Amino acid sequence: MNPSHDINTVMRTLADPTRRAVFERIVESEEITVAELTKGSGVTQGAISQHLKSLKLAGLVAERPEGRNVFYRAEPEGLGPMVDWMSHYGLFWRERFANLRTLLKEIDP
């Protein structure tokens, strides 16, 4: 993974709701063009291109040029820093649920 693709970069990139919506549309498609992303988005093609640039720099999407079109696809590895960060908190919740299970058994044996 590129060292610049850290948790701060990924979170900052996905913090923008329009960019997050663009990313979600890419995730739902195997591959998608800028023109397809622009249709029905309410955002200009130039704005979509800027969002795609940010997503690409964060390692969240990859592009494949073909003739006059560029196809974008999601890069699951780009979410790695966020997954790693969230997994740290998984332990926190597992412990809390274990404590809740013990408490419930004590209350209602």
C-alpha positions as CSV (number, residue, x, y, z in Angstrom):
1,M,0.0,0.0,0.0
2,N,1.2,3.5,-0.8
3,P,2.2,5.2,2.5
4,S,0.2,8.3,1.5
5,H,-3.0,6.1,1.7
6,D,-3.4,6.4,5.5
7,I,-6.5,6.6,7.6
8,N,-6.5,10.4,7.5
9,T,-6.4,10.5,3.7
10,V,-9.2,7.9,3.4
11,M,-11.5,9.5,6.0
12,R,-10.9,13.0,4.6
13,T,-11.7,11.8,1.1
14,L,-14.9,10.0,2.1
15,A,-16.0,12.8,4.4
16,D,-17.5,14.7,1.4
17,P,-21.1,13.4,0.9
18,T,-21.0,13.9,-2.9
19,R,-17.6,12.1,-3.2
20,R,-19.0,9.3,-0.9
21,A,-22.0,9.0,-3.2
22,V,-19.7,8.8,-6.3
23,F,-17.6,6.1,-4.5
24,E,-20.8,4.1,-3.6
25,R,-21.9,4.2,-7.3
26,I,-18.5,2.9,-8.4
27,V,-18.7,0.2,-5.8
28,E,-22.1,-0.9,-7.1
29,S,-20.7,-1.2,-10.6
30,E,-18.1,-3.4,-12.0
31,E,-16.7,-0.5,-14.0
32,I,-18.2,2.9,-14.8
33,T,-17.3,5.9,-16.9
34,V,-17.4,9.6,-15.9
35,A,-20.4,10.1,-18.2
36,E,-22.3,7.3,-16.5
37,L,-21.5,8.8,-13.1
38,T,-22.6,12.2,-14.2
39,K,-26.0,11.1,-15.4
40,G,-28.6,11.7,-12.7
41,S,-26.1,12.9,-10.2
42,G,-27.0,16.6,-10.3
43,V,-23.3,17.3,-10.5
44,T,-21.3,18.5,-13.5
45,Q,-18.9,16.3,-15.3
46,G,-16.0,18.5,-14.2
47,A,-17.0,18.1,-10.5
48,I,-17.3,14.3,-10.9
49,S,-13.8,14.3,-12.4
50,Q,-12.4,16.2,-9.4
51,H,-14.1,13.8,-7.0
52,L,-12.6,10.9,-9.0
53,K,-9.2,12.5,-8.8
54,S,-9.4,12.6,-5.0
55,L,-10.7,9.0,-4.8
56,K,-7.9,7.9,-7.0
57,L,-5.2,9.7,-4.9
58,A,-6.6,8.1,-1.8
59,G,-6.3,4.7,-3.4
60,L,-10.0,4.1,-3.4
61,V,-10.5,3.8,-7.2
62,A,-8.5,2.7,-10.2
63,E,-8.9,3.7,-13.8
64,R,-8.6,1.9,-17.0
65,P,-8.5,3.9,-20.2
66,E,-10.1,2.4,-23.3
67,G,-10.3,4.5,-26.4
68,R,-12.0,7.8,-25.6
69,N,-13.4,6.5,-22.3
70,V,-11.9,5.9,-18.9
71,F,-13.5,3.2,-16.8
72,Y,-13.3,3.5,-13.0
73,R,-13.6,0.6,-10.5
74,A,-13.4,0.4,-6.8
75,E,-10.2,-0.7,-5.1
76,P,-11.2,-2.6,-1.9
77,E,-7.6,-2.4,-0.6
78,G,-8.0,1.4,-0.4
79,L,-10.3,0.9,2.5
80,G,-7.7,-1.1,4.4
81,P,-6.6,1.7,6.7
82,M,-10.2,2.3,7.7
83,V,-10.8,-1.4,8.3
84,D,-7.6,-1.7,10.4
85,W,-8.7,1.3,12.4
86,M,-12.2,-0.1,12.9
87,S,-10.9,-3.5,13.9
88,H,-9.1,-1.9,16.8
89,Y,-12.6,-1.0,18.1
90,G,-14.0,-4.4,17.4
91,L,-12.2,-5.7,20.5
92,F,-13.8,-2.9,22.6
93,W,-17.3,-4.0,21.5
94,R,-16.6,-7.7,21.9
95,E,-15.6,-7.1,25.5
96,R,-18.7,-5.0,26.1
97,F,-21.0,-7.6,24.6
98,A,-19.3,-10.3,26.7
99,N,-19.9,-8.2,29.9
100,L,-23.5,-7.7,28.8
101,R,-24.0,-11.4,28.3
102,T,-22.6,-12.1,31.8
103,L,-24.8,-9.4,33.4
104,L,-27.9,-10.8,31.7
105,K,-27.1,-14.3,33.0
106,E,-26.8,-12.9,36.5
107,I,-30.1,-11.1,36.2
108,D,-32.0,-14.0,34.7
109,P,-30.2,-17.3,35.5
